[in-house]
Amino acid sequence: MTALKPRMNLTGSKLHPDMTKDMAEATQEFPPSSPGDESRIITVRAEYMAAGEPIGSIPLPLSPKGVVETVKGAVKGQQPLIFTDRLGERLAFERSGVRLYEAFLGKVVNADGQGAMVDLNNVQHFLEEEHEHFQLLVQCVEQLGGDPTAVTPGADIVAVQSIGLVQILTDPRTTVDQCLCTLLTAELVDKDGWELLVALARGLGHNDMAREFEHALLQESEHLTTVRDWVKLGAISEAGIAS
């Protein structure tokens, strides 16, 4: 695997101005076969939204304690199940985080000299912390009487979001720098996710959980700062700029 090098790129339309002109003129010669314009798709989407079901459902607590907590929250005008959904969301993202760092570790090890700015010990350490965060969330869901294997709506959404990130890290064609930019995207989202969990836990009176989440947030902040530095160093090095 080699770093980025200039090669003939055939995607630009200016390479073939005559063919590009012909394509543009063809849109006038062969207009759409149905009436209306692109605004129609908004109406179609609205019809599907009105008839469609929501994405997944928030599972009800399985234990008596969980039921009691839900009822107590409802009496106060709160929605504890929203917290359950956010826990499931973060749990799904941390699972993907483990896979991302596993893939990145393999990428750097086999990168033929790329990624000199990356500390493999740090990568392994971050991988282990992502797994610890996953385990913490499993324990918290169970503590609230939930099932950590249940896919909440938030978990479903995050799983779809994460597909592209994992695909980039596992693509044999991507470089270390490209993978670092992908990790940066994941860490930016992850940090904000933990900040939200801290706020929700505090607001619902789960102070012990909030303290655990604050510790995880500190670790994720370290991940973010480190990956951000690696991205910057990699780009400067690749561009041949003296740091």
PyMOL commands that set and color helices and strands:
alter all, ss='L'
color gray80, all
select helices_A, chain A and resi 13-15+17-29+40-51+64-75+80-109+120-143+153-170+176-203+207-238
alter helices_A, ss='H'
color red, helices_A
deselect
rebuild
show_as cartoon
